[in-house]
Amino acid sequence: MIADPPDDVLTAARAVTGGGPKSSRPWRMARDHSHLVVELDLGLRRKTVFTLRHGETVPDSVVKHTLLGSKQR
C-alpha cells in the first residue's frame, strides 16, 4: 500500500479515473524493468489497474474491474 505515490503516477491516475482516486483508498504498485503497475481501489468492489512506463505520465494500458466484469481500454 502506498500512502504518497510519485507525481507521474498521480498524473496518470487522474487521466484514468477522470479526477483522481480518493486519498483514503489504498494504492498498490509494483515495478519491473520497464513498467510500473498500479492498482487503484475505487470502492464498491471497483478497481482500476494500469501500466505506466518509467518516467511517463500516460498509461500504456488500463483495465477497469467491476462487479459486472473487466474492461480493457
C-alpha positions, 0 to 999 in steps of 0.5 A: 500500500502506498500512502504518497505515490510519485507525481507521474503516477498521480498524473496518470491516475487522474487521466484514468479515473477522470479526477483522481482516486480518493486519498483514503483508498489504498494504492498498490504498485509494483515495478519491473524493468520497464513498467510500473503497475498500479492498482487503484481501489475505487470502492464498491468492489471497483478497481482500476489497474494500469501500466505506466512506463518509467518516467511517463505520465500516460498509461500504456494500458488500463483495465477497469474491474467491476462487479459486472466484469473487466474492461480493457481500454 
